[in-house]
Amino acid sequence: MKNLLLLFFMLSTLSVFGQKKAQVTESVRLQTAISNVNARQFDGTESFEGRTVRKSIHQIYAEQGAQTNDLNKEEWIGTTYYDLQTNGAGQNRVQADDVSNISAVWTHHGQTEDGGFPQRGTGFNETDPSTGTFPADDDQKLETPRTGWPNIVTLPDGTDVAVCHLPAAVNELVMLRRAPGTTNWVESRIPTVVPSGLLWPQIAVGENGTLHMICVSTPVGNDGATYEGLNPALLYFRSEDGGLNWDIADRILPGLGAPDASTTNDLNSGIGGDSYQLVADENGNVAIGIFDLSEDIMLMKSENNGDNWVKKTISALPFDDYTFSTVPYTVEDLGGVDPNGPGAIEPIDSLSAAALSFLTSDGSGSVALDADGAAHVVFPQMYVSAADTTAGAGAFTFFPFFGDLIYWNECSETMTFVDGVVDALDTNQDTVLNFTDFNNFANHNGNMFISMPSIEVLDDGRIVLAYAAAMEELIRENETNVNPTQHYTHVWMTGSSDYGETWTTPVDIINPDLSLFGFLVNTTDAVFPNTQVVSETQVALTYQFDDEPGLNLVVAEEDPITSNTIAMITIDVEEILGLTDSPSVECVTGTTTVAPETFKFDVTPNPAAGFTTINFELDQRENVTIDLYNVVGSLVAQTNLGNVATGAYNQNIALDNLAPGVYMVSLRAGDKVATQKLVVTK
């Protein structure tokens, strides 16, 4: 079975509902909504005819010469009337070199009355080395065809590389290259053997300038097809010559294959587009954070520049090979009501969606590598219920007012909440978040009120985190709109100097001191934060904003096609975030989580009463320990077998003193650990 142990660790160490933590009222927290695992995905084929077109109030003030903030922290680097930058985790849209020159890309479209956005493409801007600031946007795109979802990196020789995708029936990936010292971008296609084509690429530069890329096969829902049993498949590419040739292409990484009855170390159905993030460093470390809401939250990690990969499960779904809302389940199947979930609010019917909910992500998340190559991950806490088979395959119930940000790293391999995120939204300090209806949330990403995190780690180990959050008391009211009341969203930042043990007080980056027009911050809807380290104490932050909550691409909102600004702020983490101290201890990576098949590890009988037998096999001598944990992560039994030689073993475990319920059996051999679920009966 999949590794649930880390989830149970979190349940035992976190308390969402402490008295000092601000929350929406109980009745609102239990408010539910129905969605589908593919409902968020846009590929650029959308067309919204008949929408009105207008400039934002920000653009109008700028054109009329309004007085700007004297600090001028915020720079407007581009505009776009196509207002969707990402469906989920977010691409690598910002790049900085060793001397703090910054370049950025975004999905651009000029002013248009054509709701199909026929000229959509890669917007680009970069700092002027002589001034360190961005020049005025040229309102142009880099490539010829209609594209979307751009990423950018710079190779060690100074070559800039951007990758994006062609939407609709073509579904090809476009690569743009610009040689050092030139302004001309050379356009080409990235080859693939996938018949349905590719979408939602991300790129990163690794050791010796190696170019790494991930993307997905085109899903059925986007006029694609199932590929290798997956809908869609996450695919890995590698080029050791900067994208001219690809020595690895269309590879499905180990543990990310289609469901197989002979193993549990696979996917349920596939990884949705744009629900992942790719990073790499110059020491051969490559990491992929996977945040699909219908799969485990996972980290794929390579320490040899993409040759070999290890999968770590950060937070596991409770079922293997499970398609949402096709098979009913009970609270007992979950191992009890999650004490940190919506089902913990009393009284709760055991058949309710709240009691049957389990932890996942909203499809967004972020991963970063520190100077030692250890991965740091953050994702939004989202609880879903999928036991209602009448809702149809892929459907689920979620709790839009029930969430926080969860942080995990390879140093401790435990999950903790990011302190202060929820409390910071309580702007009137009444300990209650004054949200009343999830329909009042602008639909940027799954209707969650905290989402879109972007994490970076400075060379000295300080962690910097940006995210988007709905604003309690900033509301746009328009009686002519289908959603007359909507909360604005702002971009926030926080940081940690002790690997997530504590976090600085979150700062609303959309504030009068930093914004170009400070008097407009209460009418600013800012989303899609993306970050990049630019110096020992500075992080570049880019985001998109206008004065209309939500997206015009969301049909139900009926918003006009409005000019959106792409903004950039270089954040001094000491001055703005108060992140002045460096970690006092070293981040040392710990045990490697492996699949049970690694040890030929199983538990029989299961379910069991009285005793069960742990069967395992070692291919080399190791120190072996068998641990038994309850559903809240407490150690209830331990058997230390000492130094065990190569061979097959059967170890009996007494269960007489255990209450009926669900437990986790953890087999630890040397620096590797695998986990199986055990059901104890009377």
Secondary structure, DSSP 4 states (H G I P E B T S, - for coil): ----HHHHHHHHH--TT-TTS-B--HHHHT--EEEETTTT---S----TT--EE--HHHHHHHTTPPPPTT---EEEEEESS----SSS----EEE-TT--EEEEEEE--S-S-TT-TT-EEEEEE--TTTSS--------SSSS--EEEEEEE-TTS-EEEEEE--TTT--EEEEEE-TT--PPEEEEE----TT-EEEEEEEE-GGG-EEEEEEEPPGGGT---BTTBSS-EEEEEESSTTSS-SEEEEPPTT-S--BTTBSSS-SS-PPTT-EEEEE-TTS-EEEEE--TTS-EEEEEESSTTSS-EEEEEE--S-SS--TTSS---TGGGTS--TTSGGGSSS--TTSTTTT-EEE--S--EEEE-TTS-EEEEEE-EEEE---GGG-TTEEEE-TT---EEEEETTT--EEE-TTHHHHT-TT-SSB-----GGGB--SSTT-SEEEEEEEE-TTS-EEEEEEEEEEEEEEE-TTSSS-EEEEEEEEEEEESSTTSS-PPPEESSSTTTSSSGGGGGG-EEEEEEEEE-SSSEEEEEEEEESSSS-TTSGGG---EE-EEEEEEEEETTTTT---PPPSS-----PEE--GGGGT-EEESSSBSSEEEEEEEESS-EEEEEEEE-TTS-EEEEEEEEEE-SEEEEEEEE-TTSPSEEEEEEEEETTEEEEEEEEE--
